[in-house]
Amino acid sequence: MPQFALEETLLLCGCNYNFVKNLDFLNRDELERFLVQSGIRIDDYINTAMDMSTEIHSGIKREDNQSPFLETHIWPVTRDVIKHYLTVNRNITSVEIVSAILHDVMEDNDRILDLYKTKEYGFDAYLKYRFGNRVYEICMGLKIKPLENFPGDNDQQRQLTRFHDYCKGLSSADYDMKVIKLVDRANNMKFISNMPKVDGRVVNSKLKRYLREAEDFYLSFALLEASTKDLYQNLRESYESLKSLNMP
């Protein structure tokens, strides 16, 4: 994107240009151009997924309270998932693309309940009805369950139990879910490492958790069969950047 166009977009989003210019920023138009240039036809299935993701995530900001979630996470993750499939010469269909676009829609979010409260059968049922079982299974498999669902004497113990449960699910997950999760995690880690000042209890807690989880699971997960060496490299780079921020 030309610099003047990026400045204008960030201004409309209420973002600080000097900060966000260093981030991975991609708007919907750019993602659509990337799809076309990659030989992928943007059908109604993909368009509808983009519309839903825009509706659900529009206005959501990230840890810096400035960066738009859509442009710094959802669209870049979708692009990077597609890049991986093209790089390793693996077939990619609208189903994998839509799964990447919608990978975060099942996270706990009161906004989903508000937007879809007229659908009495629930948002998850609507997701399955509109996008099919395969997309639904991937989105549900990637969903982080509420902390209160897990046993433990305190939140720290419950978080550890939840992480073990999540890793168990990912370990038996298929290739498509694995790729989306690794790209998702690398994006999240990279975002934190690019913040000009990592402070605040929430951000510091997330930084430490990302490092611990990378060491305990994600770096090894990327190398397990089917190996995703390019995604391992991206994850490793993000990990090293975060580790340098965490040095005493």
N, C-alpha and C positions, 0 to 999 in steps of 0.2 A: 504494500500500500504506500503511495507517495506520502511524504512527511506532512504536507498540508492537509491531506485527507485524514490522516491519522489524528492530527491535532484537532480537527473539526469533530471527528467521531468521539474522541475522548472528552471534548468540551461538552458535547451533548449528554454524555454519560456522567458528567460531573467529576471527571478524573483528573488527576495531576499528570500532565504530559511528561514532565521530567522523570517521574517514577515509572509510569506504565510503558514508556517507549522502550524500556529494556526487557519487557515481558513478551511472552508469546501471545500476541494479540491477533485475532482473526475474526472478522465479521461474517455474517451469513452470506453476503454476496461473494466474498472471497472464497468461502468454502464451496459455494456452488460453481464458481469458475474452476476451482481445483478439481472438482468432480468431473466436469465436462472435459477439461484438459487431460484427465486420466482415462478418458474413454468410458465414463460411467454416465448412463442416462438418468436424469433426475425425474423419476416417475411420480405418480400421485402418492404412492406408498412412502417414499422418501420425503416428499413435500409435506405430507400430513404429519410425519414425525417431527420435522423441523418446526412446523406450526405449533405442535403440542409442546415441544421443548421450549420454544420461545414464550409461549403462554405461561408455562410453569416457572421458568427460571428468570424471566424478564424482571429487571430491577434488583435482583439478588446480587449482593456484593460479597467479595471475598474477605480474607482475614485483615486486609488493610483498610476495610470499609470504603474503598474507592473503586477497585477493579471490578468490572462487570463479570459475573460468573459465566455467562454465555460466551463472551468473546475471549476470555482467558482460560476457559476450561472446556466447555461442551464442544464448541466448534474445533479448537485445536486438538482435543482428544480424538474426535471423529476423523479429522485429517490424518493424524498420526497412525491410527488404526489402519486406515486405508493404505497409507504409505508402507506399513509393514507387510501387508498382504502382497502389494505390488513388488516389494523388494525381494521377498522370498518366493515369488512366482506361485503364490497360492490363490486359488479361485476365491473371489469375493462377490457376494450377491447383495441385493437390496436388504436382505434379512440381517446380514452382519453390519451393514451401514446403519440401518435403523436401530439396531441394538446398541451401537456406539452412541448414536444421537440421544437415545432415551436411557442411557445407562444409569443416570442419577434420578430418574423421575420417581422411583419407589422409595427414596430416602424419606424418613419421617419429616413431613412438611405439612403444617396446618393449611398452607395455601392450596395444596392439592385437594384437601377436604372441602375448602371453600369453593374452589373452581368447579368441582365435580359433585357438589352436594345434591344436585338434581338427579344424579344417577344413583338411584336407591340401591342398586345391586353392588355398588362400590367401585372405586377407581381401578382396583386390580382386575376385577371382572371386565371392566370396560377395556383395559389395556389388552387383555387376552382376546377379547372380541374384535377389537379394531386392528391389532397388529399380529395376532396369531400366537399359537402356543410357544413357538421357538423364541420369539422376542420376549414373551412373558417369562419364560423359564430363565433366560439370561438376566433379565432385570431383577427378578426375584432372587436369583442366585448371588447377585452382586450387592443386594440390599444389606445394609448393616442393621441388625435387629436392635430393638430398644434395650438399653442396659438393664432395665428392671426384669427382663426375661431370664436373666442369668443369676445363679447362686453366688453368694459371697458375703462376707461380713462387712465389706465396705465397697465403695466404687472402684477402688484400685483392683481388688480381687475379682469383682464382676467384670471389669474391663479385660483382665487377663483371661478369664473363662470365655468371654465372648470372642476374643482374638483366637484362642485355641479352636473354638467351634468354627469360626470363619475360615481358618487355615485348613481345617479338615475338609470343609466343603470345597475349597479351591483346589486342594490336592487331587480331588477326584473330578474336577471340572473339565470340560472339554476345551479344545483349542481356542474356540472363539471367545469364550468367557475369560480364559487365561490372558489372551492378548489385550482385551479391553481393560481388565484389571491392572495389568502391568503398565499400560500406557496411562491410565488414570492415576496410578500411584506416582509415576515419574513426574507427571504434570503437577501434582499437588506438592511434591517435594521441591521441584524446581521453583514453583511460585514462592514458597517460603524462603528459599535460599536467595531469591532475587529481591526480596523486600529490603529497602535501604536500611531499615533499623528493626531488628527482630527483638521486640520487647513485649511486655504484657504477659500475664499469667497464662492466658489461653494459647497464645502463639508459641510461647516457650514450651508449654506442655505438649503441644502438637509436634513441635520440632523434635523433642526428645522421644516421643512415641514413634514418629516416622523413622528415626535412626534405629531404635530398638527393634521395630518390626521388620525393617530391611535386613538387619543382621540376623534376626531369628528366623525369618521366613522368605521374604520376597526375593532377595538376591539368589538364594538357592532355588527357589521356585522357578525363576526365569531360565535356569539351566537344566531343569528336569525335562525329561522327554514329554512332549515334543519340545525340544530346545528352541529358545527364541534369543539367540545370541545378540542380535541388534537391540532388542529391548533390554537385555541384561546390561549392555553398554550404556544405554541411556539412563537406566536406573542407577547404575554404578556412579556415573557422573553426578547425578542429582544427590546421591548419598554422600559423595566426597565433598560436595559444596556445602551440604548441611552440616557435615561433621566439622568442617573448618569454622562454621559459625558457632558451634557448640564447644569449641576449645576454651578452657579456663583462661 
